[in-house]
Amino acid sequence: RDGAYGGGYFCLFGVPMAGSRAPEQLHPHPVTGVRFGPDGRTLFYSEGGGGTGVYRVPVDSSDPRHELTGWDMDDALPFELSPDGSTLVVLTDALVAGHYQLFSLPSDGSSPPVRLNDLTAPHGSRSYPFQITADGTRVIYATDGVTDETVELFSVPIDGSAAPVRISGPQPAGNYIFSFELVPEANRVVFL
């Protein structure tokens, strides 16, 4: 439901399919970026409209919601869930405004987030797309974090155990990778 919040944010509700109970609001504020865990019983979402982080809640609301990140943000946090549901990858500029960083963390919140890319660009880096590989071991992302206004593709282990590797090759100044797709069957990335 959009309700009074507007702006593309929605309130999150749950209700038994048999209609045995009234709908129950699962989060008190508008949300965005809803993802189901692979078991279909757990929901992950980012709080929208001045939200503070990424949350986990059982679909049946048998337990209270659990905040996984705890970052104070002005906007909803873009995030992805690994195919096996064990790891979240979150894009945020919570450490330094305008410097977007990727973090991974266990989806059960059992340990703190691990930074996946370095905070080295003096000009800041913009928010660009990222995807988790089908086997859940790597994150592929685009950024202008090395050279301002030159967007390149990188690959990094999802656990942060090694530094990111540029996979697009050096790009000419001002070049912009517009989009990319993972091709799991070929173990490749295709990009424009």
Secondary structure in CASP SS format (residue, H / E / C, confidence):
PFRMAT SS
TARGET T0000
AUTHOR 0000-0000-0000
METHOD secondary structure of the structure
MODEL  1
R C 1.00
D C 1.00
G C 1.00
A C 1.00
Y C 1.00
G C 1.00
G C 1.00
G C 1.00
Y C 1.00
F E 1.00
C C 1.00
L C 1.00
F E 1.00
G E 1.00
V C 1.00
P C 1.00
M C 1.00
A C 1.00
G C 1.00
S C 1.00
R C 1.00
A C 1.00
P C 1.00
E E 1.00
Q E 1.00
L C 1.00
H C 1.00
P C 1.00
H C 1.00
P C 1.00
V E 1.00
T E 1.00
G E 1.00
V E 1.00
R E 1.00
F E 1.00
G C 1.00
P C 1.00
D C 1.00
G C 1.00
R C 1.00
T E 1.00
L E 1.00
F E 1.00
Y E 1.00
S E 1.00
E E 1.00
G C 1.00
G C 1.00
G C 1.00
G C 1.00
T C 1.00
G C 1.00
V E 1.00
Y E 1.00
R E 1.00
V E 1.00
P E 1.00
V C 1.00
D C 1.00
S C 1.00
S C 1.00
D C 1.00
P C 1.00
R C 1.00
H E 1.00
E E 1.00
L C 1.00
T C 1.00
G C 1.00
W C 1.00
D C 1.00
M C 1.00
D C 1.00
D C 1.00
A C 1.00
L C 1.00
P C 1.00
F E 1.00
E E 1.00
L E 1.00
S C 1.00
P C 1.00
D C 1.00
G C 1.00
S C 1.00
T E 1.00
L E 1.00
V E 1.00
V E 1.00
L E 1.00
T E 1.00
D C 1.00
A C 1.00
L C 1.00
V C 1.00
A C 1.00
G C 1.00
H E 1.00
Y C 1.00
Q E 1.00
L E 1.00
F E 1.00
S E 1.00
L E 1.00
P E 1.00
S C 1.00
D C 1.00
G C 1.00
S C 1.00
S C 1.00
P C 1.00
P C 1.00
V E 1.00
R E 1.00
L C 1.00
N C 1.00
D C 1.00
L C 1.00
T C 1.00
A C 1.00
P C 1.00
H C 1.00
G C 1.00
S E 1.00
R C 1.00
S C 1.00
Y C 1.00
P C 1.00
F E 1.00
Q E 1.00
I E 1.00
T C 1.00
A C 1.00
D C 1.00
G C 1.00
T C 1.00
R E 1.00
V E 1.00
I E 1.00
Y E 1.00
A E 1.00
T E 1.00
D E 1.00
G E 1.00
V E 1.00
T E 1.00
D C 1.00
E C 1.00
T E 1.00
V E 1.00
E E 1.00
L E 1.00
F E 1.00
S E 1.00
V E 1.00
P E 1.00
I C 1.00
D C 1.00
G C 1.00
S C 1.00
A C 1.00
A C 1.00
P C 1.00
V E 1.00
R E 1.00
I C 1.00
S C 1.00
G C 1.00
P C 1.00
Q C 1.00
P C 1.00
A C 1.00
G C 1.00
N C 1.00
Y C 1.00
I C 1.00
F C 1.00
S C 1.00
F E 1.00
E E 1.00
L E 1.00
V E 1.00
P H 1.00
E H 1.00
A H 1.00
N C 1.00
R E 1.00
V E 1.00
V E 1.00
F E 1.00
L C 1.00
END
